[in-house]
Structure formats: structure tokens, C-alpha cells
Amino acid sequence: MYHNPVMLTECIEALNIKPDGVYVDITYGGGGHSKAILDKLGKKGKLIAFDQDEDAKKNLVKDERFIFIDQNFEFLKNHVQFQGFDKIDGLLGDLGVSSHQFDEGERGFSIRFDDAQLDMRMSQSQQVSAFTVVNEYNADDLANVLYKYGELHQSRKLAADIVVARNGKVIETVGELKEALKQHAPKFKDFKFYAQVFQAIRIEVNKELEVLEKMLLQCDSILKPKGRLVIMSYHSLEDRLVKNYMNSGNLMGELEKDFFGNIIRPFSPLNKKAITANDKEQEENNRSRSAKLRTAERI
């Protein structure tokens, strides 16, 4: 199976789908969430889905109510309006890397495949890959990537060791990168350490946080009153941005108040805390264990 959609029931319920509404799935992937949305739509309903991954295009649903955009969601508003829709009734985002992408060894997303080339591009049309970051970034830029996106406090030492390892021979594979950093990998916690390193490089390659920030800031102008914003994230950097935006309407989480002290914000969060997968789903689907689902309604 391409991808087992996480918290499918919770996502669809949070969207509160109207049969004749217009909805957006910004991360089509294997189409699990999109198909569930289409099941709830009537003949006049529409679903617009985004995905830049070539593999996603092989799983497209055939439905006259379905519109596919083969791009990421950075220019969400422009694409939606180009399709003839001024406002939408709901938006769903399942962020991060799909289980399919992790399982495709040659994509270089996973630390499990030592022989895999360092790639990590969501779209094969991108010029910058993990190979570029690891072999061409200077030590300062590498350290900044590892610290900012991997939350690795020893980032300068890690960057220095990568520079030493690539001196005279490029670092081409997942295994070679792990080998360059193995002295820093804590015993029995090496998986988490390498996962943080790979997360940092992947976010840099795909500009994931920049794209997410741009998309979020378009949501207040594109969602109808009572329209739903439903976002699932898998690490604290994404979740913090989503939480701040839903709570305050900005990415810093700074509350703005009117003359009378009332909070001014475009969205009202529907849950105080993020929703997590139940024990059964976490047991059956590893990917769901780190998932945090946040939902809000346009005021």
C-alpha cells in the first residue's frame, strides 16, 4: 500500500464536510484522505489536491469533482483562484514524508538503507538535493541547518566532522553520512540521533518550513467563515507553526487585542490540545505515533 492515512476518521470529522463544498487536500500522497473527502461530497462538491511527488501522480483518482495540482502548496491561493474558486470550505494537510517515500530506499529519506544515494527531494525537478547540502554547504551553513531544523545542540562538531569526511572523497550514500557521524551517535539512541540529522537535511532540501509558513498565512483570506483548517504534523517545528497560527493568526503566536481587550484572530481552535492517534492505530501504524492533529474554524 502506498500510504496508510493517519487519523483518517478524525481528519474527516474535523473538516465537517458540506456535500456541495469546495475542499483542498494540500498533501495528496496515496490519496487516502482525498478519497474519504470525495466520499462525503455530493455531485456539486469539489476537491483540489496538491502534490509535487511523481509517485503521487500514479495514484490519482478518476472523478470529475477532483482537480489535481502537480505542485507543492506554497502558492495555494493563486492555484485555487486560478481554478475558479474565490473561497474554500476546508483545508486538510498531512505534512512530512509519507511511509511510501520512507520505504523507497533510492529516495534517500530513510536511515535504513545504507546504500541509498543522498537525495531527499520531494520533487525530482529540484536542483538542490541532500547530496548538495552534505557536500557543498560550508561548515557554518551546515551547522545552522542541523541546529535549526534538527534541534541538534552539537551541530558545529557534527558539521566539522562532515567537512573532514568529505575532504578528498564526496559523501554519496546514507551509510557514508552515518559513518561520518557515528562517534556522536548515543548508544541505544542512535536511531533518534540519525533521524534528527536526516530530518534537518530534508527540511533544508525541500524548504519545508518556508513553504508551510507561506501556506498558513494564506489561509485566513481563502477560507470561508466557519471553514475548517485541519493540519497534521510530525515534529515540533511544524506543530509550533500550526499551533501559533491557529491561536493567533500569526506565526509567532503573539496575541493581538482590540481597545476592549478582546483577542483579534481569524481562527478559533476547536481543541485546546493537539489530537493524537489512539493506542490501536499507534500499534498498527508507526507513522501515527508522532502525529499531532490540530483543527480550527474560520471566524
Secondary structure, 3 states (H helix, E strand, C coil): CCCCCCCHHHHHHHHCCCCCCEEEECCCCCCHHHHHHHHHCCCCCEEEEECCCHHHHHHCCCCCCEEEECCCCCCHHHHHHHCCCCCEEEEEEECCCCHHHHHCHHHCCCCCCCCCECCCCCCCCCCCCHHHHHHHCCHHHHHHHHHHHHCCCCHHHHHHHHHHHCCCCCCCEHHHHHHHHHHHCCCCCHHHHHHHHHHHHHHHHHCHHHHHHHHHHHHHHHEEEEEEEEEEECCHHHHHHHHHHHHHCCCCCCCEECCCCCEECCEEECCCCCECCCHHHHHHCHHHHHCEEEEEEEC
